[in-house]
Amino acid sequence: MQAMSDVQRAALATAVEQLAWTAVREVLELEPGEGPRSDLPDADLRQMWLTALTSLLAIRDSAEQLAASTALSAAQRGADYPEIGHAAGMTRQGARRKWPGLAGLSDERRRKLTWWNQHGREFADSVRAVLADAGGQREPSRLTVLRERLDEIERASPAARIDACDMVLIDAHAIAMNTASGHAGGLLAALIADAYAATTSHSALVSHDSRTCAADDCPDEPIVEVWRANVDRQAVPVCRAHAIDALGQPATRIVAAYRPDVALIVFTEANGDA
């Protein structure tokens, strides 16, 4: 990465100073171009310099927030901590302490794009089916937002699509958990569970060693978690056979999958879909 030259740094410092004094003039309602002059009273000069200090510190805080966002974007596009640290003028350990959690984000973006390419059309159709059934629900604003986000994500470029994917999944999950739509809502919930299993490291972090199927005396390994509206206080882990049985009950949803694609397979078997 090419470093900034001294001339470029000086130009940047000048631009920051000009921005700060523009803010000073707006706050103090000064004329354009007006600034400290030797003929002004000390009280006026003091007020100008204090306001400039406030402006510069606000710029610093904004720059810190933008730097964090920029480090995140760089990591999502494949930058590692040594590269981020070099760009920030610090060691990789310093970069990790300042912006934790950036490792592996480019892999997560790749997994999201892969999932969308494989299941995006089915997901979009499922969302629209639920929205069609849920048109009379009490939260039209949420439904409207989801429709708009779905339209946006389908029109977007691959990079923008990945950035919008998380919010679409969150909104769709809320609808799937609360809709009265049976098959469409269950299918959407299963797709979302698979999406999270495929695109994040959550499934890899779940320890299955101490988990067994929640059904009585069942020693089989759980593969999904199910939840029944107005019945279960929390989701319960179940094996394949008991997941299929549970999905035969009204308003039961798959809310988590321990491996990619397993939720959709279980839902399909439970509903006899081809």
Short mmCIF file of the C-alpha atoms (twelve columns), coordinates in Angstrom:
data_MODEL
# 
_entry.id   MODEL 
# 
loop_
_atom_site.group_PDB 
_atom_site.id 
_atom_site.type_symbol 
_atom_site.label_atom_id 
_atom_site.label_alt_id 
_atom_site.label_comp_id 
_atom_site.label_asym_id 
_atom_site.label_seq_id 
_atom_site.Cartn_x 
_atom_site.Cartn_y 
_atom_site.Cartn_z 
_atom_site.pdbx_PDB_model_num 
ATOM 1   C CA . MET A 1   0.000   0.000   0.000  1 
ATOM 2   C CA . GLN A 2   1.364   3.416   -0.972 1 
ATOM 3   C CA . ALA A 3   1.877   5.783   1.965  1 
ATOM 4   C CA . MET A 4   0.705   9.392   1.948  1 
ATOM 5   C CA . SER A 5   3.389   11.940  1.145  1 
ATOM 6   C CA . ASP A 6   4.183   14.902  3.377  1 
ATOM 7   C CA . VAL A 7   2.532   17.186  0.829  1 
ATOM 8   C CA . GLN A 8   -0.646  15.118  0.883  1 
ATOM 9   C CA . ARG A 9   -0.689  15.093  4.681  1 
ATOM 10  C CA . ALA A 10  -0.254  18.865  4.778  1 
ATOM 11  C CA . ALA A 11  -3.108  19.317  2.308  1 
ATOM 12  C CA . LEU A 12  -5.311  17.047  4.416  1 
ATOM 13  C CA . ALA A 13  -4.487  19.016  7.577  1 
ATOM 14  C CA . THR A 14  -5.395  22.247  5.781  1 
ATOM 15  C CA . ALA A 15  -8.705  20.764  4.660  1 
ATOM 16  C CA . VAL A 16  -9.503  19.679  8.228  1 
ATOM 17  C CA . GLU A 17  -8.664  23.142  9.541  1 
ATOM 18  C CA . GLN A 18  -10.913 24.763  6.947  1 
ATOM 19  C CA . LEU A 19  -13.730 22.384  7.849  1 
ATOM 20  C CA . ALA A 20  -13.352 23.231  11.538 1 
ATOM 21  C CA . TRP A 21  -13.487 26.967  10.902 1 
ATOM 22  C CA . THR A 22  -16.496 26.561  8.645  1 
ATOM 23  C CA . ALA A 23  -18.230 24.947  11.617 1 
ATOM 24  C CA . VAL A 24  -17.061 27.793  13.888 1 
ATOM 25  C CA . ARG A 25  -18.617 30.395  11.596 1 
ATOM 26  C CA . GLU A 26  -21.888 28.470  11.491 1 
ATOM 27  C CA . VAL A 27  -22.028 28.064  15.274 1 
ATOM 28  C CA . LEU A 28  -21.111 31.686  16.043 1 
ATOM 29  C CA . GLU A 29  -23.033 33.069  13.052 1 
ATOM 30  C CA . LEU A 30  -19.978 34.842  11.629 1 
ATOM 31  C CA . GLU A 31  -19.607 36.208  8.134  1 
ATOM 32  C CA . PRO A 32  -18.008 33.987  5.452  1 
ATOM 33  C CA . GLY A 33  -14.225 34.151  5.727  1 
ATOM 34  C CA . GLU A 34  -14.333 35.808  9.141  1 
ATOM 35  C CA . GLY A 35  -11.832 34.510  11.697 1 
ATOM 36  C CA . PRO A 36  -9.403  35.552  14.424 1 
ATOM 37  C CA . ARG A 37  -7.929  39.028  13.980 1 
ATOM 38  C CA . SER A 38  -5.585  41.013  16.182 1 
ATOM 39  C CA . ASP A 39  -8.059  43.897  16.463 1 
ATOM 40  C CA . LEU A 40  -10.818 41.738  17.987 1 
ATOM 41  C CA . PRO A 41  -11.471 41.750  21.746 1 
ATOM 42  C CA . ASP A 42  -9.963  38.902  23.739 1 
ATOM 43  C CA . ALA A 43  -13.440 37.671  24.677 1 
ATOM 44  C CA . ASP A 44  -14.384 37.239  21.001 1 
ATOM 45  C CA . LEU A 45  -11.087 35.542  20.172 1 
ATOM 46  C CA . ARG A 46  -11.414 33.216  23.150 1 
ATOM 47  C CA . GLN A 47  -14.897 32.201  22.006 1 
ATOM 48  C CA . MET A 48  -13.644 31.526  18.475 1 
ATOM 49  C CA . TRP A 49  -10.735 29.353  19.592 1 
ATOM 50  C CA . LEU A 50  -12.843 27.389  22.062 1 
ATOM 51  C CA . THR A 51  -15.453 26.750  19.385 1 
ATOM 52  C CA . ALA A 52  -12.696 25.688  16.990 1 
ATOM 53  C CA . LEU A 53  -11.430 23.246  19.618 1 
ATOM 54  C CA . THR A 54  -14.905 21.768  19.975 1 
ATOM 55  C CA . SER A 55  -15.184 21.452  16.186 1 
ATOM 56  C CA . LEU A 56  -11.806 19.750  15.837 1 
ATOM 57  C CA . LEU A 57  -12.636 17.230  18.556 1 
ATOM 58  C CA . ALA A 58  -15.967 16.509  16.852 1 
ATOM 59  C CA . ILE A 59  -14.067 15.925  13.610 1 
ATOM 60  C CA . ARG A 60  -11.710 13.592  15.469 1 
ATOM 61  C CA . ASP A 61  -14.628 11.587  16.892 1 
ATOM 62  C CA . SER A 62  -16.244 11.358  13.461 1 
ATOM 63  C CA . ALA A 63  -12.927 10.270  11.964 1 
ATOM 64  C CA . GLU A 64  -12.632 7.497   14.571 1 
ATOM 65  C CA . GLN A 65  -16.100 6.230   13.688 1 
ATOM 66  C CA . LEU A 66  -15.331 6.385   9.982  1 
ATOM 67  C CA . ALA A 67  -12.008 4.606   10.567 1 
ATOM 68  C CA . ALA A 68  -13.795 1.749   12.339 1 
ATOM 69  C CA . SER A 69  -16.301 1.475   9.501  1 
ATOM 70  C CA . THR A 70  -13.504 1.598   6.935  1 
ATOM 71  C CA . ALA A 71  -11.505 -1.102  8.733  1 
ATOM 72  C CA . LEU A 72  -14.626 -3.280  8.711  1 
ATOM 73  C CA . SER A 73  -15.153 -2.716  4.981  1 
ATOM 74  C CA . ALA A 74  -11.499 -3.496  4.263  1 
ATOM 75  C CA . ALA A 75  -11.714 -6.721  6.281  1 
ATOM 76  C CA . GLN A 76  -14.874 -7.742  4.449  1 
ATOM 77  C CA . ARG A 77  -12.955 -7.366  1.180  1 
ATOM 78  C CA . GLY A 78  -10.098 -9.588  2.337  1 
ATOM 79  C CA . ALA A 79  -7.741  -7.336  4.333  1 
ATOM 80  C CA . ASP A 80  -6.096  -9.052  7.310  1 
ATOM 81  C CA . TYR A 81  -4.876  -7.506  10.553 1 
ATOM 82  C CA . PRO A 82  -1.276  -6.940  9.362  1 
ATOM 83  C CA . GLU A 83  -2.602  -4.949  6.383  1 
ATOM 84  C CA . ILE A 84  -5.106  -3.016  8.491  1 
ATOM 85  C CA . GLY A 85  -2.436  -2.276  11.091 1 
ATOM 86  C CA . HIS A 86  -0.011  -1.082  8.415  1 
ATOM 87  C CA . ALA A 87  -2.642  1.243   6.949  1 
ATOM 88  C CA . ALA A 88  -3.400  2.593   10.434 1 
ATOM 89  C CA . GLY A 89  0.253   3.020   11.408 1 
ATOM 90  C CA . MET A 90  0.184   0.370   14.125 1 
ATOM 91  C CA . THR A 91  1.059   -3.273  14.666 1 
ATOM 92  C CA . ARG A 92  -1.352  -6.057  13.810 1 
ATOM 93  C CA . GLN A 93  -1.840  -6.619  17.549 1 
ATOM 94  C CA . GLY A 94  -2.713  -2.956  17.947 1 
ATOM 95  C CA . ALA A 95  -5.196  -3.173  15.091 1 
ATOM 96  C CA . ARG A 96  -6.780  -6.272  16.622 1 
ATOM 97  C CA . ARG A 97  -7.173  -4.519  19.978 1 
ATOM 98  C CA . LYS A 98  -8.605  -1.380  18.379 1 
ATOM 99  C CA . TRP A 99  -10.976 -3.176  15.993 1 
ATOM 100 C CA . PRO A 100 -11.647 -6.696  17.308 1 
ATOM 101 C CA . GLY A 101 -13.715 -9.226  15.412 1 
ATOM 102 C CA . LEU A 102 -12.556 -8.459  11.867 1 
ATOM 103 C CA . ALA A 103 -10.813 -11.765 11.156 1 
ATOM 104 C CA . GLY A 104 -12.569 -14.012 8.657  1 
ATOM 105 C CA . LEU A 105 -15.124 -11.468 7.474  1 
ATOM 106 C CA . SER A 106 -14.171 -11.892 3.820  1 
ATOM 107 C CA . ASP A 107 -14.952 -15.613 4.121  1 
ATOM 108 C CA . GLU A 108 -18.314 -14.743 5.636  1 
ATOM 109 C CA . ARG A 109 -19.101 -12.433 2.709  1 
ATOM 110 C CA . ARG A 110 -18.191 -15.195 0.275  1 
ATOM 111 C CA . ARG A 111 -20.464 -17.641 2.105  1 
ATOM 112 C CA . LYS A 112 -23.337 -15.141 2.008  1 
ATOM 113 C CA . LEU A 113 -22.962 -14.653 -1.733 1 
ATOM 114 C CA . THR A 114 -22.799 -18.405 -2.306 1 
ATOM 115 C CA . TRP A 115 -25.950 -18.958 -0.244 1 
ATOM 116 C CA . TRP A 116 -27.834 -16.205 -2.049 1 
ATOM 117 C CA . ASN A 117 -26.837 -17.552 -5.456 1 
ATOM 118 C CA . GLN A 118 -28.122 -20.988 -4.457 1 
ATOM 119 C CA . HIS A 119 -31.246 -20.063 -2.497 1 
ATOM 120 C CA . GLY A 120 -31.959 -16.393 -3.144 1 
ATOM 121 C CA . ARG A 121 -34.808 -16.966 -5.585 1 
ATOM 122 C CA . GLU A 122 -36.490 -19.505 -3.314 1 
ATOM 123 C CA . PHE A 123 -36.043 -17.172 -0.343 1 
ATOM 124 C CA . ALA A 124 -37.534 -14.207 -2.232 1 
ATOM 125 C CA . ASP A 125 -40.515 -16.267 -3.406 1 
ATOM 126 C CA . SER A 126 -41.083 -17.517 0.139  1 
ATOM 127 C CA . VAL A 127 -40.953 -13.997 1.577  1 
ATOM 128 C CA . ARG A 128 -43.472 -12.766 -0.968 1 
ATOM 129 C CA . ALA A 129 -45.790 -15.685 -0.224 1 
ATOM 130 C CA . VAL A 130 -45.717 -14.838 3.481  1 
ATOM 131 C CA . LEU A 131 -46.232 -11.146 2.759  1 
ATOM 132 C CA . ALA A 132 -49.242 -11.954 0.602  1 
ATOM 133 C CA . ASP A 133 -50.796 -13.942 3.459  1 
ATOM 134 C CA . ALA A 134 -49.808 -11.379 6.097  1 
ATOM 135 C CA . GLY A 135 -51.245 -8.312  4.417  1 
ATOM 136 C CA . GLY A 136 -53.845 -7.890  7.149  1 
ATOM 137 C CA . GLN A 137 -51.469 -8.064  10.093 1 
ATOM 138 C CA . ARG A 138 -51.223 -5.217  12.577 1 
ATOM 139 C CA . GLU A 139 -47.707 -4.115  11.572 1 
ATOM 140 C CA . PRO A 140 -47.965 -2.861  7.990  1 
ATOM 141 C CA . SER A 141 -44.840 -0.733  8.385  1 
ATOM 142 C CA . ARG A 142 -42.688 -3.800  9.046  1 
ATOM 143 C CA . LEU A 143 -44.170 -5.553  6.045  1 
ATOM 144 C CA . THR A 144 -43.597 -2.503  3.872  1 
ATOM 145 C CA . VAL A 145 -39.966 -2.251  4.962  1 
ATOM 146 C CA . LEU A 146 -39.390 -5.921  4.176  1 
ATOM 147 C CA . ARG A 147 -40.941 -5.566  0.721  1 
ATOM 148 C CA . GLU A 148 -38.743 -2.563  -0.007 1 
ATOM 149 C CA . ARG A 149 -35.589 -4.279  1.215  1 
ATOM 150 C CA . LEU A 150 -36.348 -7.394  -0.783 1 
ATOM 151 C CA . ASP A 151 -36.832 -5.348  -3.953 1 
ATOM 152 C CA . GLU A 152 -33.610 -3.485  -3.210 1 
ATOM 153 C CA . ILE A 153 -31.539 -6.607  -2.629 1 
ATOM 154 C CA . GLU A 154 -32.749 -8.185  -5.868 1 
ATOM 155 C CA . ARG A 155 -31.774 -5.091  -7.869 1 
ATOM 156 C CA . ALA A 156 -28.431 -4.600  -6.149 1 
ATOM 157 C CA . SER A 157 -24.979 -5.572  -7.317 1 
ATOM 158 C CA . PRO A 158 -23.457 -8.661  -5.643 1 
ATOM 159 C CA . ALA A 159 -21.420 -6.528  -3.213 1 
ATOM 160 C CA . ALA A 160 -24.388 -4.377  -2.198 1 
ATOM 161 C CA . ARG A 161 -26.579 -7.479  -2.018 1 
ATOM 162 C CA . ILE A 162 -24.307 -9.015  0.588  1 
ATOM 163 C CA . ASP A 163 -24.343 -5.823  2.657  1 
ATOM 164 C CA . ALA A 164 -28.160 -5.792  2.656  1 
ATOM 165 C CA . CYS A 165 -28.560 -9.519  3.293  1 
ATOM 166 C CA . ASP A 166 -28.325 -9.348  7.093  1 
ATOM 167 C CA . MET A 167 -31.152 -6.831  7.504  1 
ATOM 168 C CA . VAL A 168 -33.390 -8.740  5.101  1 
ATOM 169 C CA . LEU A 169 -32.845 -11.948 7.071  1 
ATOM 170 C CA . ILE A 170 -33.598 -10.188 10.371 1 
ATOM 171 C CA . ASP A 171 -36.825 -8.659  9.056  1 
ATOM 172 C CA . ALA A 172 -37.891 -11.894 7.373  1 
ATOM 173 C CA . HIS A 173 -37.231 -13.869 10.559 1 
ATOM 174 C CA . ALA A 174 -39.501 -11.568 12.557 1 
ATOM 175 C CA . ILE A 175 -42.270 -12.041 10.001 1 
ATOM 176 C CA . ALA A 176 -41.806 -15.817 9.791  1 
ATOM 177 C CA . MET A 177 -42.027 -16.197 13.571 1 
ATOM 178 C CA . ASN A 178 -45.237 -14.186 13.857 1 
ATOM 179 C CA . THR A 179 -47.177 -14.941 10.716 1 
ATOM 180 C CA . ALA A 180 -50.201 -17.197 10.709 1 
ATOM 181 C CA . SER A 181 -49.181 -18.441 7.275  1 
ATOM 182 C CA . GLY A 182 -48.564 -22.156 7.748  1 
ATOM 183 C CA . HIS A 183 -46.531 -23.679 4.933  1 
ATOM 184 C CA . ALA A 184 -45.076 -20.415 3.619  1 
ATOM 185 C CA . GLY A 185 -44.066 -19.234 7.090  1 
ATOM 186 C CA . GLY A 186 -42.498 -22.586 7.949  1 
ATOM 187 C CA . LEU A 187 -40.572 -22.695 4.687  1 
ATOM 188 C CA . LEU A 188 -39.294 -19.170 5.215  1 
ATOM 189 C CA . ALA A 189 -38.177 -19.990 8.769  1 
ATOM 190 C CA . ALA A 190 -36.308 -23.070 7.513  1 
ATOM 191 C CA . LEU A 191 -34.572 -21.082 4.785  1 
ATOM 192 C CA . ILE A 192 -33.485 -18.441 7.296  1 
ATOM 193 C CA . ALA A 193 -32.148 -21.092 9.691  1 
ATOM 194 C CA . ASP A 194 -30.130 -22.594 6.844  1 
ATOM 195 C CA . ALA A 195 -28.917 -19.153 5.795  1 
ATOM 196 C CA . TYR A 196 -27.454 -18.457 9.223  1 
ATOM 197 C CA . ALA A 197 -25.906 -21.924 9.406  1 
ATOM 198 C CA . ALA A 198 -24.302 -21.474 5.991  1 
ATOM 199 C CA . THR A 199 -23.160 -17.872 6.224  1 
ATOM 200 C CA . THR A 200 -21.902 -17.466 9.778  1 
ATOM 201 C CA . SER A 201 -19.643 -19.352 12.105 1 
ATOM 202 C CA . HIS A 202 -22.495 -19.944 14.580 1 
ATOM 203 C CA . SER A 203 -22.919 -23.623 13.738 1 
ATOM 204 C CA . ALA A 204 -19.204 -24.226 14.197 1 
ATOM 205 C CA . LEU A 205 -19.314 -22.620 17.649 1 
ATOM 206 C CA . VAL A 206 -22.218 -24.709 18.927 1 
ATOM 207 C CA . SER A 207 -20.964 -27.572 21.060 1 
ATOM 208 C CA . HIS A 208 -22.940 -30.735 20.432 1 
ATOM 209 C CA . ASP A 209 -21.043 -32.853 22.943 1 
ATOM 210 C CA . SER A 210 -23.495 -32.201 25.770 1 
ATOM 211 C CA . ARG A 211 -26.595 -31.860 23.601 1 
ATOM 212 C CA . THR A 212 -29.144 -34.546 22.998 1 
ATOM 213 C CA . CYS A 213 -32.559 -34.513 21.453 1 
ATOM 214 C CA . ALA A 214 -35.080 -32.840 23.741 1 
ATOM 215 C CA . ALA A 215 -37.589 -35.638 23.181 1 
ATOM 216 C CA . ASP A 216 -37.848 -38.027 26.132 1 
ATOM 217 C CA . ASP A 217 -35.232 -40.797 26.158 1 
ATOM 218 C CA . CYS A 218 -34.006 -39.985 22.651 1 
ATOM 219 C CA . PRO A 219 -30.226 -40.455 22.373 1 
ATOM 220 C CA . ASP A 220 -29.972 -39.126 18.828 1 
ATOM 221 C CA . GLU A 221 -27.958 -36.050 17.972 1 
ATOM 222 C CA . PRO A 222 -30.023 -32.892 17.447 1 
ATOM 223 C CA . ILE A 223 -29.701 -31.244 14.058 1 
ATOM 224 C CA . VAL A 224 -32.141 -28.324 14.368 1 
ATOM 225 C CA . GLU A 225 -33.936 -26.287 17.004 1 
ATOM 226 C CA . VAL A 226 -37.711 -25.894 16.852 1 
ATOM 227 C CA . TRP A 227 -40.081 -23.472 18.516 1 
ATOM 228 C CA . ARG A 228 -43.863 -23.455 18.856 1 
ATOM 229 C CA . ALA A 229 -45.611 -20.110 19.116 1 
ATOM 230 C CA . ASN A 230 -47.478 -19.597 22.400 1 
ATOM 231 C CA . VAL A 231 -46.237 -22.980 23.685 1 
ATOM 232 C CA . ASP A 232 -42.446 -23.077 24.018 1 
ATOM 233 C CA . ARG A 233 -40.613 -20.479 26.065 1 
ATOM 234 C CA . GLN A 234 -37.458 -21.183 24.120 1 
ATOM 235 C CA . ALA A 235 -36.320 -23.224 21.161 1 
ATOM 236 C CA . VAL A 236 -35.511 -26.871 21.802 1 
ATOM 237 C CA . PRO A 237 -32.931 -29.043 20.017 1 
ATOM 238 C CA . VAL A 238 -34.339 -32.101 18.280 1 
ATOM 239 C CA . CYS A 239 -33.117 -34.897 16.071 1 
ATOM 240 C CA . ARG A 240 -34.272 -35.415 12.510 1 
ATOM 241 C CA . ALA A 241 -37.181 -37.732 13.334 1 
ATOM 242 C CA . HIS A 242 -38.546 -35.611 16.159 1 
ATOM 243 C CA . ALA A 243 -38.119 -32.438 14.116 1 
ATOM 244 C CA . ILE A 244 -40.328 -33.960 11.431 1 
ATOM 245 C CA . ASP A 245 -42.898 -34.926 14.072 1 
ATOM 246 C CA . ALA A 246 -42.804 -31.454 15.640 1 
ATOM 247 C CA . LEU A 247 -43.368 -29.742 12.311 1 
ATOM 248 C CA . GLY A 248 -46.656 -31.580 12.027 1 
ATOM 249 C CA . GLN A 249 -47.996 -29.418 14.863 1 
ATOM 250 C CA . PRO A 250 -49.486 -25.976 14.155 1 
ATOM 251 C CA . ALA A 251 -47.264 -22.879 14.285 1 
ATOM 252 C CA . THR A 252 -44.044 -24.862 14.751 1 
ATOM 253 C CA . ARG A 253 -40.956 -23.315 13.213 1 
ATOM 254 C CA . ILE A 254 -37.344 -24.350 12.734 1 
ATOM 255 C CA . VAL A 255 -35.358 -21.490 14.249 1 
ATOM 256 C CA . ALA A 256 -31.785 -22.802 14.046 1 
ATOM 257 C CA . ALA A 257 -29.844 -25.412 12.113 1 
ATOM 258 C CA . TYR A 258 -26.587 -27.003 13.199 1 
ATOM 259 C CA . ARG A 259 -25.456 -27.670 9.633  1 
ATOM 260 C CA . PRO A 260 -26.114 -25.886 6.331  1 
ATOM 261 C CA . ASP A 261 -29.175 -26.987 4.311  1 
ATOM 262 C CA . VAL A 262 -30.434 -29.420 6.944  1 
ATOM 263 C CA . ALA A 263 -33.408 -27.252 7.963  1 
ATOM 264 C CA . LEU A 264 -34.798 -27.144 4.438  1 
ATOM 265 C CA . ILE A 265 -34.355 -30.908 4.063  1 
ATOM 266 C CA . VAL A 266 -36.209 -31.572 7.328  1 
ATOM 267 C CA . PHE A 267 -38.997 -29.148 6.447  1 
ATOM 268 C CA . THR A 268 -39.396 -30.734 3.010  1 
ATOM 269 C CA . GLU A 269 -39.625 -34.225 4.497  1 
ATOM 270 C CA . ALA A 270 -42.112 -33.092 7.138  1 
ATOM 271 C CA . ASN A 271 -44.398 -31.546 4.545  1 
ATOM 272 C CA . GLY A 272 -44.038 -34.208 1.886  1 
ATOM 273 C CA . ASP A 273 -42.741 -31.686 -0.654 1 
ATOM 274 C CA . ALA A 274 -41.102 -32.960 -3.774 1 
# 
